[in-house]
């Protein structure tokens, strides 16, 4: 197993507005708490980071762009604590409503070179249901400003499968995203999570059959627009795959800093507390899981099969000193058409991307118990 850590995730939990579907770790923006939070974040980094060279860094949330200019600069100054490689991919999550031109200039100044923008939908009634306030005009303005400042590596998020949505509405959203001329699009089906506004208000999920039709429609639409469907939820133009998220899917180690952040270091998967009170008091870690060799292999299968390229058999053998056939009796899944196998790789058949979780569980269930 490769224990070289070259990736970092930083969580900024603050939001100006709480979306109706969101179950991520977040709190309403409060300047006083922000100041204390950034101080504690700095301490957590200094205590845990071991000065490895970092190739990818991702600042997510919450809504990192909700920070005011002073707080945003304080956050960005923390990047100097890291030994960043010359060509490191540094991603910053943002909402169009809070990403002003001055903030974009500040991001550029501190080396941010990739933006992930939460568009979700530009349909007014669907946006209202999700408690989103983004307009077409604002999104266009932000994209224009980003490009003018030289930040062209841009992802936009799309949420589909919203009750009341049909293929016509979905196509309008997709047409709009394509009109922005961005190189990466992430798409997520609306899932009803516990402790969200939608769940509490009694929202009923979309019919699964229509949701599946929408997923396949999106995939076909974006492929026709020269996007590579390289991961179950992600589409990219040539050379624009998310380098940071690929670290997760390759089951590689990474630091996680901030409220509710997760990390994977020295074969331990850990999660930080979601209690802002505990976090500010320095009680950052919530739980740690020391992985067995089998745990690590199962994570490898689950994560790699999310990728179009699937599992590289040679890398698997090198990491775990055995062939994958010695652990899993997966051949019937190939024969049934769920998986595709070549001399080098095992991957999901794209026809089964939508039910990937089911296929992955089938794969894991073929594990050979050895005495």
N, C-alpha and C positions, 0 to 999 in steps of 0.2 A: 504493500500500500504506500502511495506517495504521500509523505507527511509534510512536504514543502507547502507552506501557507503563502499564497500570493494574491489573496482576494479579501476584501473587507466590505461588510454591510454596516451602514450607520442608520439608525432609526430616529426620525424626527416626528414625534406623535401629534404635533399641534395642527389644528384645523380651524378655519374661520367658519366652516359649515360642515355639519355631519350628514353624510350621504345615507339614504334610507337603507341601503343594502350592505353597508360596510361593517365588518366585524373585526377589522384590524385594530391594533392597539392605538387609541387616539384620545385626545382631550381637546376641549375648546381652547383657543389661543388666549394666553394670559401672559402679558409682558414680564411680570415679576417671576412667574414660574419658568418662563423661557430662559431668563438670565441664570437662575439657579440650575436649571436642567443642563445648560451648555457647560457650566462650571463642573458639574458632576460627570458629564460626558467626557470632558477633558481628563479628569482624574481616572475614569475607567480605562480610557485609552492608554494613558501613561503607565497604569498599573499592569496592564495585560499584553500590550503590543510588544513584540520582541525584535522589532526593527528589521523584519524580513523585507525583501524587495517586493513591492505590491504592483501587480499588473492590472487589476481591475478594482474599482471602488464604486460603490453604489449608495447614494444617499436617498433613502425612501421614507415613506410615512404611512399614515398621516399625510400632511401636506407641507413638505419642506419650504415651498414657495410662500407659505403663509407668514414666514418670519419677516419682520420689518428690516429695513436696510442695515441698521446697526447690528441686530442679532444675526442676520444672514452673514455679514462680514465676520462676526465672531466665530460662527460655525465654520466658514471657509478658511479662516486662519488656522483651524485645527488640522487642516490637511498638511500643514508644514511638519506635523509630528510624524508623518509617514515617509518611508523611503520609497517614493513612487518611481517606477521605471519611466524612462524617457517617453515611451509611447503608451503609457497607461490609459485605459478606458475609464473615464470618470463620469458617472451618470448621476443626474439630478432629477428627481421626480417633481412635477409641478402641475398646478391647475391653471388653465388659461386666465381665469379671473384675477389671480394674484401674481402672475408673472409679468411685471412691468418692464419697460425698457431699461430703467436704471438697475433693476435686479439682474437682467440679462447681461448688462455690461459688467456687473460685479462678478457674475459667474464666469464670464469669459476671462476676466482679469486673474482669477484664481485657478484657471486651468480646466474648468468643467468643459468637456468636449462631447457630451451626449446628454440629450434631454428626453425624458419619458413624460409625455403630456396626457393628462386624463381628459379625453374628449367624451368618451362613453356613448353619447348620442346627441344629435343636434335636433331631434324631434321634440317640439315644445311640450307636448302632453306626456311623452315618455320621460323627458327630463324632469318634469314636475313630479312624477311618480317616484323617481329616484332621488328627489330633492337635490337636483343639479341645476345650476344657474348659468351654464355656459351658452353663449350665442355663437352663431357662425362667424359673425363679424369679429368677435373677440379672438376666436381661434385663428382666423386668417391673419389678424394683426400680430399675434404672438409668433406665429410661424414666420411671417415676414421679418419681424424684428430679430428672431434667432438667426435666420439666414444672413441678414445684413451684418450681424455681428460675427459671422463666420462659424456659427454652430449649425452644421448641416446634418449631423448624425442624430436624427430625431425619430423617436417612436411615438405613435399615438395609440391609445387604448380605445377599444370598442366593446361595449356591453350589448349583447343580443339576447333574445329569448325572453323579452319583457312582455308581460301580459298586455294584450291590446296591440302588439306589434304584428305585422304581417310581412311578407316578402317584399312588397312594394316599399314599405317604410325602411326595411333593412337595406334595400338597394339604394335608397336616398342617402342613408348614412354612409354606405360604402362609396358611393359616387363622390360624396363630399370629401371623405378621407383621401381618395385618390387625387382629387383636385388640389390637395395641399402639397402634392409632390414630395412625400417623405419616404425614406427607405425602409421603415420597419413599422409593422402593425401587429398589435397584440389583441386577441379577441377572447372574450370570456362570456360564457353563458351565465345569465343571472341565477345565482344559487341562493336559496332562502336559508340564511344562517341564523342561529340562535342569538338572542340579545341585539337584534337589529330592529330598526323602525318598521321595516316591512313585515318581519315575523310577528312583532307585537301587535301590529295593526290588522293581522289576519289575511295578509296577501296570499293568494293562491298561485302556485307556480304554473308556467306555461305547459301545455300538453307535451309530453316527452317526444312524441312523433314529430310534431311541428318543430320542436327544438333541434332534433336530429336533422330535419330537412334544412333548417337555417344554417347549421354547422357545415353541411355539405355544400350549400349554396355559397357561403363565404369562401370556402376552400377553392371551389371552382372559379369563382369570380376573381379572387386575388391571383390565382395561378395564371389566368388569362392576362392579368396586368403585370406579368413577369416577376411575381413574388414567389419565393421558394418557401413551401410549407415545411420548414425545417424542424419544427417542434409542434406538439399537439395544438397549442394555443398561439403559436407565433409564426409570423411570415416576414421574410426579409428579402430585400434586393441583394444582388451579389456583393459580398464582402461586408454586409451590414448586420450579420447575426449579433445578438447580444453576447459579448464575450464574457460578461460577468455571470449572467444566468446560465451560460453553458458550463461554467465551473460547477454549479449545483448539479446539473444534469450529468456531468462526468463524475459525480460523487467525489469531488475534490474538497480539501479542507478550506475553511474560511473563518475569519473573525466576524462576530456579530456584536456591535456596540449599540447601547441605547435601550430605552424602555421596550420590553417585549421582544427584543431582537434574539435571533437564534444564531448559533455558530457551530462549527465542527472542527475541533482541534485535537490532535493527538488521540484520535480514535474515540473522542468523547463528543457527543452531540449535546449541546446545552441550550437552555432557554433562560432569558432574563425575566425578571419580575415584570408584571403588568401594573403593579401598584406604583403610582407616581410618588407617593409618600415614602415607600420603602426605597425606591430608586434614589430619591434625593438624599435619603439618609445613608446611602452607600451600600444598601443591601441589594446588590444588583442581580446576583444569580438566583434563579428560582429552582431549577432542576438540572441534573446532569445524568446522562445515560452513557455508561461505558459499553461500547459495542463489542460483542463477540465476533469471531471470524465469520460466522454464519450471518449475523446481523448485517455486517458490512457487505457481504455478498448479496443479500436480499435488497439492501438499499441500492446497490449497483444495478441490479436487474430493474427495479422499479423506476429508477431515474433515467437510465440509459434508454429504456424502451419508450420513453416519452419523445425521444429524438427520432427523426426520420431515418438517420443512419443506424440507429439501434446499438447493439452490443458488438464491440470489436473483440472477436474471439482471441486474437493475439494479445491484446492489452489485458483481457481477463486472465489469460493463462500466466502472463508475466506478473500480474498483481497477486494472484492467489495460488500460484505454483501448481495449478491443475487445470484440466480442460473443463469447460462448462458442461460438457456431456457427462462428466463424472459426478455432477451434482444434481442435474435436472433432466428428467425424461420428457423433454419438450417436443420431441419429433412429431407426435400425433397432432400438435397444434400447427405444425408446418404443413402436415398432410391435409389438415382440415381447412387450410387457407388463412388461418388467423395470423400466422407469421410467415415471413419470407427468410430464406436462409441461402447464403452464398458460402464460398470457401472461407471468407473473411468475416462476415457479419451475420447477426440475427436481428431482424427488425420486424416491427408491426406492419402488417399489410395496411396500406392507407385506408382501405375500405372499412377498417375496424378502428380507426383513430377515435371515432366518437365514443366507442365503448372500450377504450383503452384500459380503464381500471379493471374491468371484468376479465379482459385477456391477460393482463399482468398478474392478477390473482390466480388465474388458471395456471399460468407459467410457474408461479411460486409454489403452487400446490403439487407440482410434479417433483419436488425436492426428494432426493433419495436419502432416507435415514440410514446412517451408517453407525455401526457399533464401534 
